[in-house]
Amino acid sequence: MWSAKAARHSNALDLEVGVFTWDDPKKIALSLKRSAEQSGRRKAPPFQSAMSMINFYINRAGKGLPQSRLAILNRAKEELRRAFGK
């Protein structure tokens, strides 16, 4: 799948395994924040890179993403904004 290839061979962040399957939105957000701040490959600022990864995951999952998972990821976006003071 092109999205998996893009994540492996692009300037994507190095994410913790299974980060988007976790049930704790704050834990997801803090993990993405850490990954974005530590990445030497990102081209955008850390907040933008981390938010892009959540949106990329949501968009690739499409209609197959259960509403419960989408709700957790949307809360993770809120936590990410809070973590970056936005």
PDB file of N, CA, C and O in Angstrom:
ATOM      1  N   MET A   1       0.844  -1.173   0.000  1.00  0.00           N
ATOM      2  CA  MET A   1       0.000   0.000   0.000  1.00  0.00           C
ATOM      3  C   MET A   1       0.891   1.238   0.000  1.00  0.00           C
ATOM      4  O   MET A   1       1.902   1.287   0.701  1.00  0.00           O
ATOM      5  N   TRP A   2       0.506   2.241  -0.795  1.00  0.00           N
ATOM      6  CA  TRP A   2       1.349   3.426  -0.942  1.00  0.00           C
ATOM      7  C   TRP A   2       1.509   4.187   0.363  1.00  0.00           C
ATOM      8  O   TRP A   2       2.556   4.790   0.598  1.00  0.00           O
ATOM      9  N   SER A   3       0.481   4.170   1.225  1.00  0.00           N
ATOM     10  CA  SER A   3       0.580   4.940   2.467  1.00  0.00           C
ATOM     11  C   SER A   3       1.628   4.348   3.405  1.00  0.00           C
ATOM     12  O   SER A   3       2.335   5.090   4.087  1.00  0.00           O
ATOM     13  N   ALA A   4       1.734   3.030   3.446  1.00  0.00           N
ATOM     14  CA  ALA A   4       2.761   2.387   4.275  1.00  0.00           C
ATOM     15  C   ALA A   4       4.141   2.715   3.734  1.00  0.00           C
ATOM     16  O   ALA A   4       5.064   3.002   4.497  1.00  0.00           O
ATOM     17  N   LYS A   5       4.280   2.673   2.411  1.00  0.00           N
ATOM     18  CA  LYS A   5       5.562   3.021   1.787  1.00  0.00           C
ATOM     19  C   LYS A   5       5.913   4.483   2.067  1.00  0.00           C
ATOM     20  O   LYS A   5       7.064   4.810   2.354  1.00  0.00           O
ATOM     21  N   ALA A   6       4.920   5.344   1.979  1.00  0.00           N
ATOM     22  CA  ALA A   6       5.156   6.767   2.245  1.00  0.00           C
ATOM     23  C   ALA A   6       5.622   6.981   3.680  1.00  0.00           C
ATOM     24  O   ALA A   6       6.524   7.781   3.930  1.00  0.00           O
ATOM     25  N   ALA A   7       5.017   6.275   4.611  1.00  0.00           N
ATOM     26  CA  ALA A   7       5.387   6.426   6.015  1.00  0.00           C
ATOM     27  C   ALA A   7       6.812   5.924   6.283  1.00  0.00           C
ATOM     28  O   ALA A   7       7.523   6.471   7.126  1.00  0.00           O
ATOM     29  N   ARG A   8       7.218   4.874   5.551  1.00  0.00           N
ATOM     30  CA  ARG A   8       8.559   4.308   5.757  1.00  0.00           C
ATOM     31  C   ARG A   8       9.658   5.105   5.070  1.00  0.00           C
ATOM     32  O   ARG A   8      10.763   5.214   5.602  1.00  0.00           O
ATOM     33  N   HIS A   9       9.374   5.666   3.893  1.00  0.00           N
ATOM     34  CA  HIS A   9      10.431   6.248   3.075  1.00  0.00           C
ATOM     35  C   HIS A   9      10.323   7.757   2.890  1.00  0.00           C
ATOM     36  O   HIS A   9      10.957   8.318   1.996  1.00  0.00           O
ATOM     37  N   SER A  10       9.545   8.402   3.704  1.00  0.00           N
ATOM     38  CA  SER A  10       9.390   9.843   3.583  1.00  0.00           C
ATOM     39  C   SER A  10      10.035  10.521   4.777  1.00  0.00           C
ATOM     40  O   SER A  10      10.827   9.924   5.506  1.00  0.00           O
ATOM     41  N   ASN A  11       9.680  11.768   4.954  1.00  0.00           N
ATOM     42  CA  ASN A  11      10.160  12.501   6.118  1.00  0.00           C
ATOM     43  C   ASN A  11       9.198  12.332   7.285  1.00  0.00           C
ATOM     44  O   ASN A  11       9.094  13.200   8.151  1.00  0.00           O
ATOM     45  N   ALA A  12       8.501  11.209   7.296  1.00  0.00           N
ATOM     46  CA  ALA A  12       7.574  10.895   8.379  1.00  0.00           C
ATOM     47  C   ALA A  12       8.344  10.728   9.683  1.00  0.00           C
ATOM     48  O   ALA A  12       9.544  10.455   9.691  1.00  0.00           O
ATOM     49  N   LEU A  13       7.636  10.896  10.754  1.00  0.00           N
ATOM     50  CA  LEU A  13       8.249  10.747  12.075  1.00  0.00           C
ATOM     51  C   LEU A  13       8.469   9.279  12.392  1.00  0.00           C
ATOM     52  O   LEU A  13       7.793   8.409  11.842  1.00  0.00           O
ATOM     53  N   ASP A  14       9.411   9.007  13.276  1.00  0.00           N
ATOM     54  CA  ASP A  14       9.601   7.665  13.815  1.00  0.00           C
ATOM     55  C   ASP A  14       8.662   7.532  15.006  1.00  0.00           C
ATOM     56  O   ASP A  14       8.910   8.088  16.076  1.00  0.00           O
ATOM     57  N   LEU A  15       7.583   6.789  14.803  1.00  0.00           N
ATOM     58  CA  LEU A  15       6.545   6.670  15.820  1.00  0.00           C
ATOM     59  C   LEU A  15       6.734   5.429  16.670  1.00  0.00           C
ATOM     60  O   LEU A  15       7.325   4.444  16.228  1.00  0.00           O
ATOM     61  N   GLU A  16       6.226   5.486  17.898  1.00  0.00           N
ATOM     62  CA  GLU A  16       6.212   4.301  18.745  1.00  0.00           C
ATOM     63  C   GLU A  16       5.258   3.282  18.129  1.00  0.00           C
ATOM     64  O   GLU A  16       4.229   3.650  17.561  1.00  0.00           O
ATOM     65  N   VAL A  17       5.596   2.025  18.240  1.00  0.00           N
ATOM     66  CA  VAL A  17       4.779   0.954  17.680  1.00  0.00           C
ATOM     67  C   VAL A  17       3.384   0.982  18.281  1.00  0.00           C
ATOM     68  O   VAL A  17       3.229   1.004  19.502  1.00  0.00           O
ATOM     69  N   GLY A  18       2.369   0.980  17.424  1.00  0.00           N
ATOM     70  CA  GLY A  18       0.984   0.905  17.872  1.00  0.00           C
ATOM     71  C   GLY A  18       0.411   2.173  18.454  1.00  0.00           C
ATOM     72  O   GLY A  18      -0.654   2.134  19.071  1.00  0.00           O
ATOM     73  N   VAL A  19       1.084   3.305  18.278  1.00  0.00           N
ATOM     74  CA  VAL A  19       0.646   4.549  18.920  1.00  0.00           C
ATOM     75  C   VAL A  19      -0.812   4.886  18.608  1.00  0.00           C
ATOM     76  O   VAL A  19      -1.517   5.401  19.476  1.00  0.00           O
ATOM     77  N   PHE A  20      -1.274   4.609  17.401  1.00  0.00           N
ATOM     78  CA  PHE A  20      -2.645   4.967  17.041  1.00  0.00           C
ATOM     79  C   PHE A  20      -3.675   3.946  17.512  1.00  0.00           C
ATOM     80  O   PHE A  20      -4.874   4.126  17.297  1.00  0.00           O
ATOM     81  N   THR A  21      -3.217   2.886  18.147  1.00  0.00           N
ATOM     82  CA  THR A  21      -4.145   1.880  18.686  1.00  0.00           C
ATOM     83  C   THR A  21      -4.356   2.052  20.187  1.00  0.00           C
ATOM     84  O   THR A  21      -5.205   1.384  20.776  1.00  0.00           O
ATOM     85  N   TRP A  22      -3.593   2.937  20.803  1.00  0.00           N
ATOM     86  CA  TRP A  22      -3.710   3.159  22.240  1.00  0.00           C
ATOM     87  C   TRP A  22      -5.058   3.792  22.563  1.00  0.00           C
ATOM     88  O   TRP A  22      -5.647   4.469  21.720  1.00  0.00           O
ATOM     89  N   ASP A  23      -5.543   3.577  23.769  1.00  0.00           N
ATOM     90  CA  ASP A  23      -6.841   4.100  24.194  1.00  0.00           C
ATOM     91  C   ASP A  23      -6.764   5.418  24.967  1.00  0.00           C
ATOM     92  O   ASP A  23      -7.795   6.021  25.264  1.00  0.00           O
ATOM     93  N   ASP A  24      -5.572   5.858  25.288  1.00  0.00           N
ATOM     94  CA  ASP A  24      -5.386   7.074  26.085  1.00  0.00           C
ATOM     95  C   ASP A  24      -4.970   8.229  25.159  1.00  0.00           C
ATOM     96  O   ASP A  24      -3.831   8.259  24.695  1.00  0.00           O
ATOM     97  N   PRO A  25      -5.882   9.184  24.885  1.00  0.00           N
ATOM     98  CA  PRO A  25      -5.568  10.289  23.977  1.00  0.00           C
ATOM     99  C   PRO A  25      -4.355  11.114  24.414  1.00  0.00           C
ATOM    100  O   PRO A  25      -3.573  11.565  23.576  1.00  0.00           O
ATOM    101  N   LYS A  26      -4.200  11.308  25.715  1.00  0.00           N
ATOM    102  CA  LYS A  26      -3.066  12.091  26.206  1.00  0.00           C
ATOM    103  C   LYS A  26      -1.752  11.352  25.945  1.00  0.00           C
ATOM    104  O   LYS A  26      -0.755  11.969  25.569  1.00  0.00           O
ATOM    105  N   LYS A  27      -1.750  10.043  26.143  1.00  0.00           N
ATOM    106  CA  LYS A  27      -0.552   9.233  25.886  1.00  0.00           C
ATOM    107  C   LYS A  27      -0.187   9.285  24.401  1.00  0.00           C
ATOM    108  O   LYS A  27       0.989   9.391  24.052  1.00  0.00           O
ATOM    109  N   ILE A  28      -1.192   9.211  23.533  1.00  0.00           N
ATOM    110  CA  ILE A  28      -0.957   9.311  22.089  1.00  0.00           C
ATOM    111  C   ILE A  28      -0.329  10.663  21.765  1.00  0.00           C
ATOM    112  O   ILE A  28       0.681  10.737  21.065  1.00  0.00           O
ATOM    113  N   ALA A  29      -0.935  11.731  22.281  1.00  0.00           N
ATOM    114  CA  ALA A  29      -0.454  13.086  22.003  1.00  0.00           C
ATOM    115  C   ALA A  29       0.984  13.290  22.477  1.00  0.00           C
ATOM    116  O   ALA A  29       1.809  13.841  21.749  1.00  0.00           O
ATOM    117  N   LEU A  30       1.278  12.848  23.685  1.00  0.00           N
ATOM    118  CA  LEU A  30       2.630  13.045  24.221  1.00  0.00           C
ATOM    119  C   LEU A  30       3.664  12.225  23.458  1.00  0.00           C
ATOM    120  O   LEU A  30       4.803  12.661  23.288  1.00  0.00           O
ATOM    121  N   SER A  31       3.274  11.044  23.000  1.00  0.00           N
ATOM    122  CA  SER A  31       4.179  10.234  22.193  1.00  0.00           C
ATOM    123  C   SER A  31       4.472  10.914  20.857  1.00  0.00           C
ATOM    124  O   SER A  31       5.621  10.960  20.417  1.00  0.00           O
ATOM    125  N   LEU A  32       3.427  11.442  20.214  1.00  0.00           N
ATOM    126  CA  LEU A  32       3.622  12.152  18.946  1.00  0.00           C
ATOM    127  C   LEU A  32       4.454  13.412  19.141  1.00  0.00           C
ATOM    128  O   LEU A  32       5.290  13.744  18.301  1.00  0.00           O
ATOM    129  N   LYS A  33       4.230  14.106  20.233  1.00  0.00           N
ATOM    130  CA  LYS A  33       5.010  15.317  20.541  1.00  0.00           C
ATOM    131  C   LYS A  33       6.489  14.965  20.693  1.00  0.00           C
ATOM    132  O   LYS A  33       7.360  15.633  20.136  1.00  0.00           O
ATOM    133  N   ARG A  34       6.755  13.911  21.452  1.00  0.00           N
ATOM    134  CA  ARG A  34       8.137  13.453  21.651  1.00  0.00           C
ATOM    135  C   ARG A  34       8.775  13.081  20.311  1.00  0.00           C
ATOM    136  O   ARG A  34       9.902  13.486  20.024  1.00  0.00           O
ATOM    137  N   SER A  35       8.066  12.324  19.505  1.00  0.00           N
ATOM    138  CA  SER A  35       8.588  11.893  18.204  1.00  0.00           C
ATOM    139  C   SER A  35       8.880  13.088  17.300  1.00  0.00           C
ATOM    140  O   SER A  35       9.909  13.129  16.625  1.00  0.00           O
ATOM    141  N   ALA A  36       7.971  14.055  17.292  1.00  0.00           N
ATOM    142  CA  ALA A  36       8.150  15.231  16.441  1.00  0.00           C
ATOM    143  C   ALA A  36       9.336  16.080  16.897  1.00  0.00           C
ATOM    144  O   ALA A  36      10.102  16.582  16.074  1.00  0.00           O
ATOM    145  N   GLU A  37       9.479  16.232  18.196  1.00  0.00           N
ATOM    146  CA  GLU A  37      10.577  17.057  18.714  1.00  0.00           C
ATOM    147  C   GLU A  37      11.930  16.383  18.519  1.00  0.00           C
ATOM    148  O   GLU A  37      12.940  17.072  18.374  1.00  0.00           O
ATOM    149  N   GLN A  38      11.972  15.066  18.512  1.00  0.00           N
ATOM    150  CA  GLN A  38      13.229  14.342  18.387  1.00  0.00           C
ATOM    151  C   GLN A  38      13.615  14.043  16.943  1.00  0.00           C
ATOM    152  O   GLN A  38      14.758  13.675  16.672  1.00  0.00           O
ATOM    153  N   SER A  39      12.682  14.196  16.023  1.00  0.00           N
ATOM    154  CA  SER A  39      12.932  13.827  14.638  1.00  0.00           C
ATOM    155  C   SER A  39      13.929  14.766  13.965  1.00  0.00           C
ATOM    156  O   SER A  39      13.841  15.988  14.082  1.00  0.00           O
ATOM    157  N   GLY A  40      14.867  14.163  13.266  1.00  0.00           N
ATOM    158  CA  GLY A  40      15.808  14.937  12.459  1.00  0.00           C
ATOM    159  C   GLY A  40      15.395  14.965  11.003  1.00  0.00           C
ATOM    160  O   GLY A  40      16.065  15.589  10.179  1.00  0.00           O
ATOM    161  N   ARG A  41      14.290  14.291  10.673  1.00  0.00           N
ATOM    162  CA  ARG A  41      13.854  14.192   9.276  1.00  0.00           C
ATOM    163  C   ARG A  41      12.686  15.101   8.941  1.00  0.00           C
ATOM    164  O   ARG A  41      12.386  15.304   7.765  1.00  0.00           O
ATOM    165  N   ARG A  42      12.025  15.649   9.941  1.00  0.00           N
ATOM    166  CA  ARG A  42      10.834  16.441   9.645  1.00  0.00           C
ATOM    167  C   ARG A  42      11.215  17.754   8.982  1.00  0.00           C
ATOM    168  O   ARG A  42      12.281  18.315   9.237  1.00  0.00           O
ATOM    169  N   LYS A  43      10.317  18.234   8.123  1.00  0.00           N
ATOM    170  CA  LYS A  43      10.548  19.500   7.436  1.00  0.00           C
ATOM    171  C   LYS A  43       9.713  20.626   8.031  1.00  0.00           C
ATOM    172  O   LYS A  43      10.033  21.799   7.844  1.00  0.00           O
ATOM    173  N   ALA A  44       8.660  20.283   8.738  1.00  0.00           N
ATOM    174  CA  ALA A  44       7.761  21.267   9.337  1.00  0.00           C
ATOM    175  C   ALA A  44       8.065  21.388  10.830  1.00  0.00           C
ATOM    176  O   ALA A  44       8.791  20.563  11.385  1.00  0.00           O
ATOM    177  N   PRO A  45       7.514  22.410  11.477  1.00  0.00           N
ATOM    178  CA  PRO A  45       7.670  22.524  12.938  1.00  0.00           C
ATOM    179  C   PRO A  45       7.065  21.296  13.642  1.00  0.00           C
ATOM    180  O   PRO A  45       6.201  20.625  13.078  1.00  0.00           O
ATOM    181  N   PRO A  46       7.514  21.004  14.863  1.00  0.00           N
ATOM    182  CA  PRO A  46       7.054  19.803  15.569  1.00  0.00           C
ATOM    183  C   PRO A  46       5.536  19.681  15.682  1.00  0.00           C
ATOM    184  O   PRO A  46       4.992  18.603  15.441  1.00  0.00           O
ATOM    185  N   PHE A  47       4.842  20.757  16.043  1.00  0.00           N
ATOM    186  CA  PHE A  47       3.388  20.663  16.182  1.00  0.00           C
ATOM    187  C   PHE A  47       2.739  20.257  14.866  1.00  0.00           C
ATOM    188  O   PHE A  47       1.898  19.359  14.832  1.00  0.00           O
ATOM    189  N   GLN A  48       3.123  20.906  13.807  1.00  0.00           N
ATOM    190  CA  GLN A  48       2.539  20.607  12.497  1.00  0.00           C
ATOM    191  C   GLN A  48       2.840  19.172  12.071  1.00  0.00           C
ATOM    192  O   GLN A  48       1.973  18.494  11.520  1.00  0.00           O
ATOM    193  N   SER A  49       4.045  18.715  12.320  1.00  0.00           N
ATOM    194  CA  SER A  49       4.415  17.342  11.966  1.00  0.00           C
ATOM    195  C   SER A  49       3.595  16.320  12.743  1.00  0.00           C
ATOM    196  O   SER A  49       3.105  15.346  12.170  1.00  0.00           O
ATOM    197  N   ALA A  50       3.446  16.539  14.041  1.00  0.00           N
ATOM    198  CA  ALA A  50       2.688  15.604  14.873  1.00  0.00           C
ATOM    199  C   ALA A  50       1.217  15.582  14.477  1.00  0.00           C
ATOM    200  O   ALA A  50       0.619  14.512  14.370  1.00  0.00           O
ATOM    201  N   MET A  51       0.631  16.760  14.259  1.00  0.00           N
ATOM    202  CA  MET A  51      -0.776  16.833  13.864  1.00  0.00           C
ATOM    203  C   MET A  51      -0.974  16.190  12.490  1.00  0.00           C
ATOM    204  O   MET A  51      -1.990  15.537  12.248  1.00  0.00           O
ATOM    205  N   SER A  52      -0.026  16.371  11.611  1.00  0.00           N
ATOM    206  CA  SER A  52      -0.112  15.765  10.279  1.00  0.00           C
ATOM    207  C   SER A  52      -0.142  14.241  10.355  1.00  0.00           C
ATOM    208  O   SER A  52      -0.827  13.588   9.568  1.00  0.00           O
ATOM    209  N   MET A  53       0.598  13.682  11.298  1.00  0.00           N
ATOM    210  CA  MET A  53       0.617  12.222  11.428  1.00  0.00           C
ATOM    211  C   MET A  53      -0.735  11.691  11.883  1.00  0.00           C
ATOM    212  O   MET A  53      -1.176  10.651  11.394  1.00  0.00           O
ATOM    213  N   ILE A  54      -1.398  12.369  12.799  1.00  0.00           N
ATOM    214  CA  ILE A  54      -2.739  11.943  13.223  1.00  0.00           C
ATOM    215  C   ILE A  54      -3.701  12.033  12.038  1.00  0.00           C
ATOM    216  O   ILE A  54      -4.458  11.101  11.768  1.00  0.00           O
ATOM    217  N   ASN A  55      -3.662  13.164  11.339  1.00  0.00           N
ATOM    218  CA  ASN A  55      -4.563  13.342  10.207  1.00  0.00           C
ATOM    219  C   ASN A  55      -4.286  12.337   9.098  1.00  0.00           C
ATOM    220  O   ASN A  55      -5.215  11.832   8.469  1.00  0.00           O
ATOM    221  N   PHE A  56      -3.009  12.046   8.856  1.00  0.00           N
ATOM    222  CA  PHE A  56      -2.629  11.056   7.851  1.00  0.00           C
ATOM    223  C   PHE A  56      -3.236   9.696   8.205  1.00  0.00           C
ATOM    224  O   PHE A  56      -3.793   9.013   7.346  1.00  0.00           O
ATOM    225  N   TYR A  57      -3.124   9.316   9.469  1.00  0.00           N
ATOM    226  CA  TYR A  57      -3.668   8.028   9.907  1.00  0.00           C
ATOM    227  C   TYR A  57      -5.194   7.998   9.748  1.00  0.00           C
ATOM    228  O   TYR A  57      -5.745   7.022   9.240  1.00  0.00           O
ATOM    229  N   ILE A  58      -5.862   9.046  10.173  1.00  0.00           N
ATOM    230  CA  ILE A  58      -7.321   9.112  10.067  1.00  0.00           C
ATOM    231  C   ILE A  58      -7.751   9.048   8.604  1.00  0.00           C
ATOM    232  O   ILE A  58      -8.676   8.312   8.258  1.00  0.00           O
ATOM    233  N   ASN A  59      -7.095   9.802   7.761  1.00  0.00           N
ATOM    234  CA  ASN A  59      -7.461   9.834   6.345  1.00  0.00           C
ATOM    235  C   ASN A  59      -7.204   8.503   5.651  1.00  0.00           C
ATOM    236  O   ASN A  59      -7.992   8.091   4.799  1.00  0.00           O
ATOM    237  N   ARG A  60      -6.126   7.832   5.999  1.00  0.00           N
ATOM    238  CA  ARG A  60      -5.822   6.532   5.364  1.00  0.00           C
ATOM    239  C   ARG A  60      -6.802   5.466   5.832  1.00  0.00           C
ATOM    240  O   ARG A  60      -7.148   4.567   5.066  1.00  0.00           O
ATOM    241  N   ALA A  61      -7.250   5.555   7.071  1.00  0.00           N
ATOM    242  CA  ALA A  61      -8.197   4.558   7.578  1.00  0.00           C
ATOM    243  C   ALA A  61      -9.568   4.751   6.944  1.00  0.00           C
ATOM    244  O   ALA A  61     -10.314   3.790   6.759  1.00  0.00           O
ATOM    245  N   GLY A  62      -9.892   5.979   6.617  1.00  0.00           N
ATOM    246  CA  GLY A  62     -11.143   6.281   5.934  1.00  0.00           C
ATOM    247  C   GLY A  62     -12.374   5.828   6.689  1.00  0.00           C
ATOM    248  O   GLY A  62     -12.437   5.904   7.916  1.00  0.00           O
ATOM    249  N   LYS A  63     -13.350   5.356   5.931  1.00  0.00           N
ATOM    250  CA  LYS A  63     -14.625   4.951   6.519  1.00  0.00           C
ATOM    251  C   LYS A  63     -14.508   3.677   7.343  1.00  0.00           C
ATOM    252  O   LYS A  63     -15.429   3.342   8.088  1.00  0.00           O
ATOM    253  N   GLY A  64     -13.398   2.964   7.226  1.00  0.00           N
ATOM    254  CA  GLY A  64     -13.202   1.741   7.995  1.00  0.00           C
ATOM    255  C   GLY A  64     -12.807   1.986   9.439  1.00  0.00           C
ATOM    256  O   GLY A  64     -12.744   1.052  10.238  1.00  0.00           O
ATOM    257  N   LEU A  65     -12.541   3.240   9.777  1.00  0.00           N
ATOM    258  CA  LEU A  65     -12.138   3.584  11.136  1.00  0.00           C
ATOM    259  C   LEU A  65     -13.374   3.628  12.031  1.00  0.00           C
ATOM    260  O   LEU A  65     -14.277   4.429  11.794  1.00  0.00           O
ATOM    261  N   PRO A  66     -13.423   2.780  13.053  1.00  0.00           N
ATOM    262  CA  PRO A  66     -14.588   2.785  13.955  1.00  0.00           C
ATOM    263  C   PRO A  66     -14.762   4.155  14.616  1.00  0.00           C
ATOM    264  O   PRO A  66     -13.784   4.852  14.889  1.00  0.00           O
ATOM    265  N   GLN A  67     -16.008   4.526  14.868  1.00  0.00           N
ATOM    266  CA  GLN A  67     -16.300   5.818  15.501  1.00  0.00           C
ATOM    267  C   GLN A  67     -15.612   5.958  16.854  1.00  0.00           C
ATOM    268  O   GLN A  67     -15.195   7.055  17.228  1.00  0.00           O
ATOM    269  N   SER A  68     -15.491   4.860  17.586  1.00  0.00           N
ATOM    270  CA  SER A  68     -14.838   4.918  18.898  1.00  0.00           C
ATOM    271  C   SER A  68     -13.359   5.283  18.755  1.00  0.00           C
ATOM    272  O   SER A  68     -12.830   6.050  19.559  1.00  0.00           O
ATOM    273  N   ARG A  69     -12.686   4.734  17.729  1.00  0.00           N
ATOM    274  CA  ARG A  69     -11.272   5.039  17.481  1.00  0.00           C
ATOM    275  C   ARG A  69     -11.139   6.475  16.998  1.00  0.00           C
ATOM    276  O   ARG A  69     -10.225   7.184  17.418  1.00  0.00           O
ATOM    277  N   LEU A  70     -12.037   6.916  16.121  1.00  0.00           N
ATOM    278  CA  LEU A  70     -12.005   8.290  15.628  1.00  0.00           C
ATOM    279  C   LEU A  70     -12.169   9.272  16.786  1.00  0.00           C
ATOM    280  O   LEU A  70     -11.499  10.304  16.821  1.00  0.00           O
ATOM    281  N   ALA A  71     -13.042   8.965  17.721  1.00  0.00           N
ATOM    282  CA  ALA A  71     -13.256   9.835  18.882  1.00  0.00           C
ATOM    283  C   ALA A  71     -11.976   9.941  19.710  1.00  0.00           C
ATOM    284  O   ALA A  71     -11.611  11.030  20.152  1.00  0.00           O
ATOM    285  N   ILE A  72     -11.303   8.827  19.917  1.00  0.00           N
ATOM    286  CA  ILE A  72     -10.041   8.835  20.682  1.00  0.00           C
ATOM    287  C   ILE A  72      -8.996   9.677  19.957  1.00  0.00           C
ATOM    288  O   ILE A  72      -8.295  10.471  20.584  1.00  0.00           O
ATOM    289  N   LEU A  73      -8.891   9.509  18.643  1.00  0.00           N
ATOM    290  CA  LEU A  73      -7.886  10.255  17.880  1.00  0.00           C
ATOM    291  C   LEU A  73      -8.216  11.743  17.833  1.00  0.00           C
ATOM    292  O   LEU A  73      -7.308  12.574  17.852  1.00  0.00           O
ATOM    293  N   ASN A  74      -9.486  12.087  17.771  1.00  0.00           N
ATOM    294  CA  ASN A  74      -9.860  13.505  17.817  1.00  0.00           C
ATOM    295  C   ASN A  74      -9.549  14.108  19.179  1.00  0.00           C
ATOM    296  O   ASN A  74      -9.142  15.266  19.266  1.00  0.00           O
ATOM    297  N   ARG A  75      -9.737  13.333  20.240  1.00  0.00           N
ATOM    298  CA  ARG A  75      -9.346  13.813  21.571  1.00  0.00           C
ATOM    299  C   ARG A  75      -7.820  13.933  21.669  1.00  0.00           C
ATOM    300  O   ARG A  75      -7.307  14.826  22.344  1.00  0.00           O
ATOM    301  N   ALA A  76      -7.104  13.035  20.994  1.00  0.00           N
ATOM    302  CA  ALA A  76      -5.642  13.112  20.970  1.00  0.00           C
ATOM    303  C   ALA A  76      -5.191  14.400  20.277  1.00  0.00           C
ATOM    304  O   ALA A  76      -4.189  14.997  20.671  1.00  0.00           O
ATOM    305  N   LYS A  77      -5.923  14.827  19.253  1.00  0.00           N
ATOM    306  CA  LYS A  77      -5.598  16.090  18.590  1.00  0.00           C
ATOM    307  C   LYS A  77      -5.772  17.262  19.564  1.00  0.00           C
ATOM    308  O   LYS A  77      -4.956  18.183  19.586  1.00  0.00           O
ATOM    309  N   GLU A  78      -6.827  17.218  20.357  1.00  0.00           N
ATOM    310  CA  GLU A  78      -7.034  18.260  21.373  1.00  0.00           C
ATOM    311  C   GLU A  78      -5.890  18.254  22.393  1.00  0.00           C
ATOM    312  O   GLU A  78      -5.375  19.306  22.770  1.00  0.00           O
ATOM    313  N   GLU A  79      -5.505  17.051  22.830  1.00  0.00           N
ATOM    314  CA  GLU A  79      -4.401  16.926  23.800  1.00  0.00           C
ATOM    315  C   GLU A  79      -3.080  17.420  23.191  1.00  0.00           C
ATOM    316  O   GLU A  79      -2.255  18.018  23.882  1.00  0.00           O
ATOM    317  N   LEU A  80      -2.893  17.164  21.907  1.00  0.00           N
ATOM    318  CA  LEU A  80      -1.684  17.604  21.223  1.00  0.00           C
ATOM    319  C   LEU A  80      -1.630  19.129  21.190  1.00  0.00           C
ATOM    320  O   LEU A  80      -0.581  19.723  21.439  1.00  0.00           O
ATOM    321  N   ARG A  81      -2.754  19.753  20.885  1.00  0.00           N
ATOM    322  CA  ARG A  81      -2.812  21.224  20.910  1.00  0.00           C
ATOM    323  C   ARG A  81      -2.460  21.740  22.300  1.00  0.00           C
ATOM    324  O   ARG A  81      -1.693  22.692  22.446  1.00  0.00           O
ATOM    325  N   ARG A  82      -3.028  21.103  23.313  1.00  0.00           N
ATOM    326  CA  ARG A  82      -2.757  21.506  24.698  1.00  0.00           C
ATOM    327  C   ARG A  82      -1.266  21.322  25.031  1.00  0.00           C
ATOM    328  O   ARG A  82      -0.652  22.186  25.656  1.00  0.00           O
ATOM    329  N   ALA A  83      -0.703  20.199  24.609  1.00  0.00           N
ATOM    330  CA  ALA A  83       0.705  19.904  24.910  1.00  0.00           C
ATOM    331  C   ALA A  83       1.657  20.930  24.266  1.00  0.00           C
ATOM    332  O   ALA A  83       2.726  21.224  24.802  1.00  0.00           O
ATOM    333  N   PHE A  84       1.249  21.457  23.119  1.00  0.00           N
ATOM    334  CA  PHE A  84       2.069  22.448  22.439  1.00  0.00           C
ATOM    335  C   PHE A  84       1.648  23.880  22.794  1.00  0.00           C
ATOM    336  O   PHE A  84       2.207  24.834  22.253  1.00  0.00           O
ATOM    337  N   GLY A  85       0.679  24.040  23.687  1.00  0.00           N
ATOM    338  CA  GLY A  85       0.233  25.358  24.100  1.00  0.00           C
ATOM    339  C   GLY A  85      -0.512  26.116  23.018  1.00  0.00           C
ATOM    340  O   GLY A  85      -0.382  27.333  22.892  1.00  0.00           O
ATOM    341  N   LYS A  86      -1.294  25.381  22.236  1.00  0.00           N
ATOM    342  CA  LYS A  86      -2.041  26.001  21.126  1.00  0.00           C
ATOM    343  C   LYS A  86      -3.527  25.973  21.375  1.00  0.00           C
ATOM    344  O   LYS A  86      -4.301  26.450  20.545  1.00  0.00           O
TER     345      LYS A  86
END
